[in-house]
Amino acid sequence: MTGRLVVMGSGELAPRLVATHRAGIAASGATGVTILDTPFGFQENADELVARIRAFFATSLSLDAEVATLRHPDAVTSARALATVRASRYVFAGPGSPTYALGVWQQVGMGEALRAVATSGGTVAFASAAALTLGSHTIPVYEVYKAGEQPHWRPGLDVFAVVGLGVPVVPHWNNAEGGTHDTSRCFIGRRRFEALMAGVPTGALGVDEHTAATVDLGDDTLSVSGQGAVTLWSPAGEESVASGESVPLDTVRRHLVGGSPAKAVVNAPPPTSGDLPTAGEATEADALLAWVLALEEAAATGDQDRPALRDAIVRLVELSVEGLTDPAERVGPFVELVLDTRRRLRSMGDYATADALRDGLVALRIEVRDGPEGTAWSLRH
């Protein structure tokens, strides 16, 4: 396994953690980002938040971001989102409500999809509310801190089980917004957190704000970046891993689960959904046909991967609409012609007309980015 699990305590769109995103993207070979909008999908400003996240990845990392939307899922929306996630190399989710996200994700099997991404070489980078869902247990922070419910757990997605860490994951570990009252441990405070942990047979992984814990499945290590630390909490005591430090996962397992268990690797039988050609790769029908035939053969031998079969159905329907040729290849010559005209206008000082051409391209969902090395463009999905 060569994938990564990244937990960001907060500050996921701040400059301090850009390097962490960049490292996860480089390690996975991602050429784009998949955003899960579920944690904040119930909010009235959900579209604004999606736009903000997409702008962050475009500006800070020069990557386009696709949204695997799961706000109010039905069978079709869920199938499409899961197919997108399983084919992704970098999956990101952030603030919102962990319990709302869990209510959707557990219903559609998102935990299995995220484990498949991590165990096939991809990176799962979750922050704040989304990070809470990755553990074995989830703190229902809004229900406890805002609505006054008694402290209790909700079952988590248990994605960290793939590295033998079936433990709660707690972002905002060092939060101090309460001032006169304790809001550490993701706003519920030390007292209520330790009371909750009395019913859990393991320790917990705590991640400070503006800090990231990166678990590398290939190196079997946990490394810390950002401004704070990661805390390995257990009833026997706490150990802190500072920013810039790295420790073997065996050390983490010994402290949190009382031993060094074998990693719980999720291995789907070949072929997996990661083999599914994307729109850019499926330039020939033979590539997709070979993939579907391999699935059919696996089904005939009783080695059927149902998620992969679902992904194949989703992709076939998409291709029946969009075709096998990358749309960028079809419109590319026309876009370059417009951009060449725009460059000429700018060189003559006619910036108003040049800007009008750019606005026209943007209206057609063609993103234009000017940089020191020239102008780049991409199609927005």
C-alpha positions in Angstrom: 0.0 0.0 0.0 1.2 3.5 -0.8 -1.7 5.7 0.0 -2.2 8.4 2.7 -4.7 9.5 5.3 -4.5 13.1 6.2 -6.3 14.7 9.2 -6.3 18.5 9.5 -7.4 19.9 12.8 -8.5 23.2 11.2 -7.0 25.7 8.8 -7.3 23.4 5.8 -7.6 26.3 3.3 -4.9 28.5 5.0 -1.4 29.1 3.6 0.2 27.1 6.4 -1.2 23.8 5.2 -0.7 24.3 1.5 2.5 22.3 1.6 0.6 19.4 3.3 -1.9 19.3 0.5 0.9 19.5 -2.1 2.7 16.6 -0.6 -0.4 14.4 -0.5 -1.2 15.3 -4.1 2.3 14.6 -5.3 2.4 11.3 -3.4 -0.8 10.1 -5.0 -0.1 11.4 -8.5 -3.4 13.3 -8.5 -4.1 15.6 -11.4 -7.3 16.9 -9.9 -9.2 17.0 -6.6 -12.5 15.5 -5.6 -14.5 17.5 -3.1 -17.2 16.0 -0.9 -19.8 18.7 -0.1 -21.8 16.6 2.3 -20.7 18.0 5.7 -22.0 21.5 4.8 -24.6 20.3 2.3 -27.5 21.4 4.5 -26.3 25.0 4.7 -27.9 27.8 2.7 -24.4 28.9 1.5 -23.3 25.5 0.4 -22.6 26.6 -3.2 -20.5 29.5 -1.9 -18.4 27.1 0.2 -17.9 24.8 -2.8 -16.8 27.9 -4.9 -14.4 28.9 -2.1 -12.8 25.4 -1.9 -12.4 25.2 -5.7 -10.8 28.6 -5.8 -8.3 27.5 -3.1 -7.2 24.5 -5.0 -7.1 26.4 -8.3 -5.1 29.4 -6.9 -2.8 27.6 -4.3 -2.2 24.3 -6.1 -3.2 25.0 -9.7 -5.6 22.0 -9.7 -9.2 21.7 -10.9 -11.6 20.4 -8.3 -14.6 18.2 -9.1 -17.5 18.0 -6.7 -18.9 14.6 -5.8 -22.1 16.1 -4.5 -24.1 14.2 -1.9 -26.4 16.7 -0.2 -29.7 15.0 -0.6 -28.7 11.6 -2.1 -30.9 9.3 -4.2 -29.8 6.1 -5.9 -28.4 7.9 -9.0 -26.6 10.7 -7.1 -25.1 8.2 -4.7 -23.8 5.9 -7.4 -22.3 8.8 -9.3 -20.6 10.2 -6.2 -19.2 6.9 -5.1 -17.8 6.2 -8.6 -16.2 9.6 -8.6 -14.6 9.0 -5.2 -13.3 5.5 -6.0 -11.7 6.8 -9.2 -10.1 9.8 -7.4 -6.5 10.1 -6.3 -7.2 13.0 -3.9 -10.4 13.3 -1.9 -11.1 16.3 0.3 -13.8 17.2 2.8 -13.9 19.8 5.5 -16.2 21.8 7.8 -19.8 21.3 8.6 -21.7 18.8 10.7 -20.1 15.4 11.3 -23.5 13.8 12.2 -25.2 15.1 9.0 -22.3 13.8 7.0 -22.4 10.4 8.7 -26.1 10.1 8.2 -25.5 10.3 4.4 -22.2 8.6 4.1 -23.0 5.5 6.2 -26.2 5.0 4.2 -24.4 4.8 0.9 -21.2 3.1 1.9 -18.7 6.0 1.8 -16.4 4.5 4.4 -15.6 1.6 2.1 -15.0 3.9 -0.8 -12.6 6.1 1.2 -10.7 3.0 2.4 -10.4 1.8 -1.2 -8.9 5.2 -2.2 -6.3 5.1 0.6 -5.3 1.4 0.0 -4.9 1.9 -3.7 -2.4 4.7 -3.5 -4.7 7.7 -3.2 -4.9 10.4 -0.5 -7.9 11.0 1.7 -7.5 14.5 3.3 -10.3 15.4 5.7 -10.5 18.4 8.0 -12.5 19.6 11.0 -16.0 18.1 10.9 -15.2 15.6 8.2 -12.1 14.5 10.1 -14.3 13.5 13.0 -16.0 10.9 10.8 -12.8 9.0 10.0 -12.4 7.3 13.4 -14.2 4.4 15.0 -16.3 6.8 17.1 -17.5 10.3 16.3 -18.2 13.2 18.7 -21.6 14.7 17.7 -20.1 18.1 18.5 -23.0 20.4 17.6 -25.6 18.2 19.4 -23.5 18.3 22.6 -21.8 21.7 22.5 -24.6 23.7 20.9 -27.9 21.8 21.5 -27.2 20.6 25.0 -27.4 16.8 24.5 -25.6 14.6 26.9 -22.1 13.6 25.7 -22.4 10.4 23.6 -20.7 8.8 20.6 -21.9 8.2 17.1 -20.4 5.3 15.1 -17.7 6.6 12.8 -16.7 5.4 9.3 -13.6 3.7 10.8 -11.4 4.5 7.9 -8.3 4.4 10.1 -8.9 0.7 10.6 -6.9 0.1 7.4 -3.8 0.9 9.4 -4.9 -0.9 12.5 -6.1 2.2 14.3 -9.7 1.7 15.1 -9.8 4.8 17.4 -11.6 8.1 17.7 -10.1 10.9 15.6 -10.5 14.4 17.3 -9.7 17.6 15.4 -9.6 21.1 17.1 -7.8 19.3 19.9 -6.3 22.5 21.4 -9.3 24.8 20.7 -9.4 27.7 23.2 -12.3 29.8 21.8 -14.2 29.3 25.1 -12.0 31.7 27.0 -13.4 31.2 30.4 -14.5 27.6 29.8 -12.8 24.6 28.3 -13.4 24.1 24.5 -10.5 21.8 23.8 -11.1 18.3 22.5 -13.2 19.6 19.6 -15.2 22.0 21.8 -16.6 19.5 24.4 -13.7 20.0 26.9 -11.3 17.7 28.7 -13.8 16.6 31.3 -16.6 15.5 28.9 -14.0 14.0 26.5 -12.4 11.8 29.2 -15.9 10.7 30.4 -16.7 9.6 26.9 -13.4 7.8 26.5 -14.2 5.7 29.6 -16.5 3.7 27.4 -14.0 3.1 24.6 -11.4 0.3 24.8 -8.7 2.3 23.0 -7.0 5.7 23.0 -7.7 8.6 20.7 -5.8 10.6 18.0 -6.0 14.3 18.7 -4.9 16.9 16.1 -4.3 20.6 17.0 -5.8 23.4 15.0 -3.8 24.6 11.9 -2.1 21.2 12.1 -2.1 18.0 10.0 -1.4 14.4 10.8 -0.4 12.4 7.7 -0.4 8.7 7.9 1.6 7.1 5.1 0.5 3.6 4.4 3.6 2.9 2.4 6.2 4.0 4.9 3.9 3.0 7.9 4.6 6.3 9.6 2.7 9.3 11.1 4.1 12.7 10.4 3.0 16.1 11.6 3.0 19.4 9.8 1.6 22.9 10.5 1.8 25.0 13.7 0.8 22.6 16.4 1.1 19.0 17.5 -0.7 15.6 17.4 -1.6 14.0 20.7 -1.7 10.3 21.2 -4.2 10.1 24.1 -4.7 7.0 26.2 -5.9 6.5 29.8 -2.3 5.8 30.7 -1.2 9.2 29.5 -0.5 11.4 26.5 2.3 11.5 24.0 2.9 14.5 21.8 4.3 14.5 18.2 5.4 18.0 17.3 5.3 19.6 13.9 8.1 18.4 11.7 8.4 15.1 13.5 7.6 11.6 12.3 7.0 8.4 14.2 6.5 4.8 13.2 2.9 3.6 13.2 3.9 0.8 15.5 4.6 3.4 18.1 1.2 4.9 17.6 -0.6 1.5 17.7 1.2 0.5 20.9 0.1 3.7 22.6 -3.5 3.8 21.3 -4.6 0.2 21.0 -2.2 -1.5 23.4 -0.2 -3.5 20.9 1.0 -3.7 17.3 -1.8 -5.4 15.5 -1.6 -6.3 11.8 -3.0 -3.6 9.6 -6.5 -4.2 8.4 -6.0 -3.9 4.7 -9.0 -3.7 2.4 -8.2 -5.6 -0.8 -10.8 -5.6 -3.4 -10.5 -8.3 -6.1 -9.2 -7.1 -9.4 -10.2 -5.3 -11.4 -11.0 -2.4 -9.1 -12.8 0.9 -9.8 -9.5 2.6 -9.8 -8.9 0.9 -13.2 -11.9 2.7 -14.8 -10.8 5.1 -17.5 -11.6 8.7 -16.9 -12.9 11.1 -19.5 -9.4 12.2 -20.3 -8.0 8.6 -20.5 -10.8 6.9 -22.4 -9.9 8.3 -25.8 -10.5 4.9 -27.4 -13.5 2.6 -26.9 -11.1 -0.4 -26.5 -9.9 0.9 -23.1 -13.4 0.9 -21.7 -14.5 -2.3 -23.4 -11.4 -4.1 -22.0 -12.3 -2.9 -18.5 -15.9 -4.0 -18.7 -15.0 -7.4 -20.1 -12.6 -7.9 -17.2 -15.4 -7.2 -14.8 -17.6 -9.6 -16.6 -15.0 -12.3 -16.4 -14.5 -11.7 -12.6 -18.3 -12.0 -12.1 -18.3 -15.3 -14.1 -15.7 -16.8 -11.7 -17.5 -15.7 -8.6 -14.9 -13.0 -7.9 -17.3 -10.2 -8.4 -16.5 -6.6 -7.2 -20.0 -5.1 -6.9 -18.8 -1.5 -6.4 -16.7 -1.7 -9.5 -19.7 -3.0 -11.5 -21.7 -0.1 -10.3 -18.9 2.3 -11.3 -18.9 0.7 -14.8 -22.6 1.3 -15.2 -22.2 4.9 -14.1 -19.3 5.5 -16.4 -21.1 3.9 -19.4 -24.1 6.2 -18.9 -21.8 9.2 -18.7 -20.0 8.3 -21.8 -23.2 7.8 -23.7 -23.7 11.5 -23.2 -20.3 13.0 -23.3 -18.6 10.6 -25.7 -15.1 9.1 -25.4 -13.2 12.1 -26.7 -12.0 14.6 -24.1 -14.2 17.8 -24.7 -11.1 19.9 -24.2 -9.6 18.3 -27.4 -12.7 19.4 -29.4 -12.8 23.0 -28.2 -9.1 23.5 -27.7 -8.4 25.1 -31.2 -11.2 27.6 -30.7 -10.1 28.5 -27.2 -6.5 29.0 -28.3 -7.7 31.3 -31.1 -9.6 33.5 -28.7 -6.7 33.5 -26.3 -4.3 34.5 -29.1 -6.6 37.4 -30.0 -6.7 38.4 -26.3 -2.9 38.4 -26.1 -2.8 40.7 -29.2 -5.3 43.1 -27.7 -3.4 43.3 -24.4 -0.2 44.0 -26.2 -1.9 46.9 -27.9 -3.3 48.2 -24.6 -6.9 47.3 -25.3 -7.5 45.7 -21.9 -11.2 46.3 -21.9 -11.8 44.2 -25.0 -9.3 41.6 -23.8 -11.2 41.3 -20.5 -14.5 41.0 -22.3 -13.0 38.0 -24.2 -11.9 36.4 -21.0 -15.4 37.0 -19.4 -16.9 35.3 -22.4 -14.8 32.2 -22.0 -15.6 32.1 -18.3 -19.3 32.3 -19.1 -18.8 29.2 -21.3 -17.3 27.4 -18.2 -13.7 27.8 -19.6 -11.4 28.8 -16.7 -8.5 31.1 -17.7 -5.5 31.6 -15.5 -2.7 34.1 -16.2 0.7 33.4 -14.7 4.3 34.2 -15.1 4.7 31.4 -17.7 1.8 32.5 -19.7 -1.9 31.7 -19.9 -3.5 28.3 -19.1 -7.1 27.2 -19.5 -9.3 24.3 -18.5 -12.9 23.2 -18.8 -15.0 23.4 -15.6 -17.3 20.5 -15.1 
